[in-house]
Amino acid sequence: MTLALIDPASAEEPACRPASARRPSELLQRDGAHDVVVPIPDGFELDFGGTLTQKQVIGRLHGKADAPLIVVAGGISADRYVHRTETKGLGWWSGAVGVRAPIDLTRFRVLAFDFAPEFGEGVKEPKTPLTITTQDQARLLALLLDHLGVEKVAAFVGCSYGGMIALAFGEIFPDWAEQLVIVSAAHRPHPLATAWRGIQRRILQLGLETGRVDQAVGLARELAMTTYRTQEEFGDRFDSEAPSHAGQAYPVCDYLQARGRAYRDRTTPARWLSLSDSIDRHRVEPEAITAPVTLVGFTTDRLCPIDDMRELADRLPNLWRFEQHPSVYGHDAFLKEDALVADILTSVLKDIDQ
């Protein structure tokens, strides 16, 4: 079925359109999963100047028709396929989003979306990385919500980069989301995490300059994996026995190289450069976020240190709840600690009216 799209020339900025002018789209009245494609208005300017080369933003609705809407966003590798599909496999967060899952698709309508810059078959790689902020991503989400006629978002659940976008959304659109659930994200990046990402970006740039793009993406991903997890997990998983000759791979290196190879078709250097930079460009003023906020942090997370989330908690005017837990998985805990995350989400979302 072809979706009816708004005319970019007549599109209003969502921030300027009153909630009373939004009419629920028929797309919200259809059960199951389907894409929502919305043109980006010609006048859509990015925070640091310039415009997007892509012409549309794509979201995907999952779940029950006419149910309370929950927006879900994840790390920079996440996309609109948050739940399992026949064509895209399990989805990036099927442990949390599904039928009878904590974000229950028999109870809620879920919207996930693709971050800019766009990526995929037929997309032309830009010559220079796009400079984009989490506020820009939040305004792109607003285009989707406005097109769907969503007057209120029952909850915005954001993890990692998606948590940064959720905070930016709460800052720009203080009345649109009834609550924010922020997992492993703070109001600003930590300088050490920026240092790690900076090395990854230089690896990617070197790959572009030398024509060794696949190797650069793989190597940058290897380094990234060492920052997502903890030393305890690596110590438990890998034998430290040395190979027979210098230059041969240790067991942990075999694992990292496999993860790097698996990631080569998940992104491009330019897109990774843009999103990595977007993380380090992220800044919000917690005092401007008036929606109730639940924070979930992990004390072993090195990319988003728990002290940064504690500062965020202290500065939020409407902190509902702050969950702090250890995890051997560090920053990846929201993807790996299914039972713990399920308990928290179930509790936080239980009072949403049907």
N, C-alpha and C positions, 0 to 999 in steps of 0.2 A: 504494500500500500504506500502511495506517495504522501508524504506529510506536507501539509500546507505551511508555508514559511512566511514570515513577516517580510515586508518590503523594507530593505535597508534604508531607503531614502526617507521613509516615514517613521523609522524607529526612533523612539524617545529614549534618552538615557534613563535607566531604571531608577537612579537616585532622584530624578526629578518627577517621576510619575507617582502620584499618590496611590496608596494601597487600595483605596476605594475604586480606582479606575481599572484594577486588574480583574479580569474575568477568567475563571478556571477553564483551562483548555480541555477539549474532549480527550486529549492524550492522557490526562489524569484519570479518566473514566474507563480506561482499557486495562484489563488484567494482564499480568505477565510482563515480559521484558521487551522493550523496544527503544530504538534510538530517537533522540530529539536533536534536530539540526537547525541551528539558528544563525542567520547571517550576522556578521559583525558590521555595525554601521560604519560608513566611510569616515565619519568624524571621530572615531574611537582612537584617542591618543594615549600613548603609554606615559607613565610617570616621568621617565627620563628622556622623553621626546621620541619622535618617530611613530610609525604605525606598524601594525602586523601585516605580514605578507599573506597570511591565511585569510580566507574570506568568511569562515564560519567557525562556530564553536559547537562541539558535539557532546551531548550528554546521553545517558542511558537510564531509563526508568526501569525499576524492578519491583515486583510485588503486587500488592493488593490495590485494586482500583479505589479511588476516593478515600484512601486511608491517610492518616497523618504522614506528612512528608519528612523524611530524614535525609539530609545530605551527608554523604560519606566521601572522604578524600584521604589518600595515603601518601606514601613517599614518592620521590621523583620517578620511580619506576612504575608507579600505579597508573591505571587508566580507568575508563568507564566500565570495564568488565570486572566489577567488584564481586559478582556472584557467578557461579558456574553456568556455562552455556554449552550447547552442542558443538559450537565452532571454536570457542576460545578456552576450553578446558575448565579448570576449577575456578578461575577468577582469582584475583590477588588477595581477597579476604573472605573466602568462603567459610572459614572457621567462625566468622562473626556474623556474616550476612547470609541468610538462607531460610528455608522453611523450618520453623521451630527452632531456629538459631537465636542468639541473643537479640540481634536486629531481625526480627521475625517477619518474613515476607508474607505471612498470612495475616499480619497485624498492621504492617507499615508499608508505605510506598517509599522506595529508596531511589535517590538520584545520585549518580556518580558521573564524573565528566573528565574529558581529556584536557590536560594542561597544555597551554601554549608554551613553546611553538609546536605546531602539529608535527606528527611523525607517522610514516607509513608508506605503503606502496603508492608511487606516483607523486609523492611530495618532493619538491625540488629543494636540495640542501642549500641554505643561504651561504653567501660568501663570508659573512661575518656573523658571530653569535648575536642573538637578540638580547637586548637589555630589558628585562622584565621583572616586575616586583610582585610580591605576594598580594599587594593591593590591586595590581592589574589583573591577576588571576581571580580575585574576588569579584571584580567588576565584570569579568567574562562570565562567571557563574551567575551574576545578577541578570545578565542578558537571558540566560536559560530560564531562570525563575520568573522573570517578567513575562517572557513568551508563554510560559505555562500558566500564567495567571495565579501564581502562588502568593497568597496574601501573607501567610505565616509559615515559616519552616519550624516544624516541631522540635527538631534538634539538628545541629551540625556536628557530626563526629569527625574530627580531623586528627590524623596520626602523622608525626614527623612533618614533612613539608606540608601535608594537608592540614596539620594542626596550625601551622603558621598562617595558611590561607584562611582558616576558620577565625583566627584572631584578627586578621586584617578585615575580614567580612564583618565581624562584630564591631570593629572600630568605625568602618565606613557606613554600615547599615545597622545602627544600634537597635532598631525595632523589628528587624525582619526575622531574626531567629529567636525562638522562645528560650533556648538554652544552647550553650556550647559545651562540647565534651572534647577536651584537648589532651592528646596522648603524646608524650615524648616530644614536646615542642615548647618553646619559650618565646618571649617578646623580642629577643635578639639572639644572634648566634654567639657562641663562645669563641674567643680568639684561637684557641688550640684547634678546635674543629675547623675553623676557617683555614688554619695552616695546613691541615691534612687535605682539605678540599683544594687548596691552592696548588699543592703538589700534584694532585690528580689532574687539575686543569693544565698544568705545564706539561705533563705527560701527553695529554690529548693534543695540545698545541704542537708539541714536537712530532707527534704522529702525522698531523696535517702537513707540517713543513717538510717531512721526509717521505711522505707517501706511504707510511706504514700505519694506516688507519686502524685496521683490525687488531694489530698487535698493541697499539696504544689504548684502544678501548678495553681490551682484555687486561692489560697491565694496570690501568687505572681502576678497573673493577677489583682486581686482586687487592690493591691497596685499600680500597673502600671496605672490602670485607673484613679486613683486620681492625677497622674502626667501628664496625657495627657490633661485633661480638666482644666477649670478655677474655681475659687471659685464663680464667678458670675453665671456660669451655674448651679453649685450645689445648690447655694442659690435660684435660680429661680425654680429649678425642684423639690426640696425635702422639705417636712415639717420637722421641727425640733422637733415635739412633741415626748415626751419620751414614750417608751412602759410601760406596767403596772409593769414589774418586771425587776430587774437588770439581765443582761445576755441575755435578749431578743434583737432582732435586731431592730434597728431604720430603718425608710424607706430607707435612703440612703444605709444602709448596705444590705438590701434586693436586691437592684439594683446591688450592687457590687458583691454579692454572685452569682447572676444570670449570670453576665458577666464572673465570674470565672469558673462556671460550663460549660458555653458554649465554653470555650477556651480549655478544657481539651483534646479534640481530634484534636486540631490544631497544637500541638507541643509536644515535649518530654522534660524532664528536661535537658538532656545533650545538645540537640540542642539549647534550650533557653540559657543555660549557655554559649555556644559557641558564639551565635550571640550577646548576651548582652555584653560579654567581647569584642567582635569585635568592637562594638560601642565605648567602652571606650578606646580601643587601637588605634582608628582612629587618624591619623595625616597626614596632607598634607602641602606642602609648596605652598601657594597661588601664589607666584611669579613665580612658574614653570608652571602655567596653562596659556597657551597663547591663547586658544580658547575664543571667545566672550562668556561672562557669563551673564545670567539674574538671579538675586536673588529675591526670594519671601520669606519674613519673616513676622511673626505675633507678634505684640508688646505684646501680652498676653501669648506667648509661654514660659513656664518655663523650658522645656527640652532643647530647643535650644534658649537661650535668644537673643533678638534682638541685644543687644550690641555685641555679638559674631559675628553675621552676619554683623554688621557694620564694625567690624575689618576686617573680610574677604573682604568686599567690598573695604575697603581702600587699601588692599594689592594686589588685583587682577590687573594684568597689562592691562586687556581688559574687564572691566566691561561695559556692554551695558546698563543695567537697574537694578534698585533696587526698588522693590515694598515693602512697609511696611504698614501693615494694622492691626487694632485691630480685634479680634474675640473672642466671648464668648467660642469658642471651643478650644482655646489654640493650643496645638501641633497637635490636630486632625483637625485643620481648613482645611487642604488640602483635607480631606475626606468629610467635612461637608459643606463648603462654596462653593457650586456648581456654583452659578452665578458669584461670584468674581473670582474664579479660572478659569472659562470658559472665562471670558473677558480677563484675563491676557494671557492665553495660546493662544487664538485666535489671539490676537495682536502680540504675540511673534513669532508665527509660520506662519503668513500670507504671508510672503515674500519668503518662501521656494519654489524654482522652481519645477515645475511639469515635 
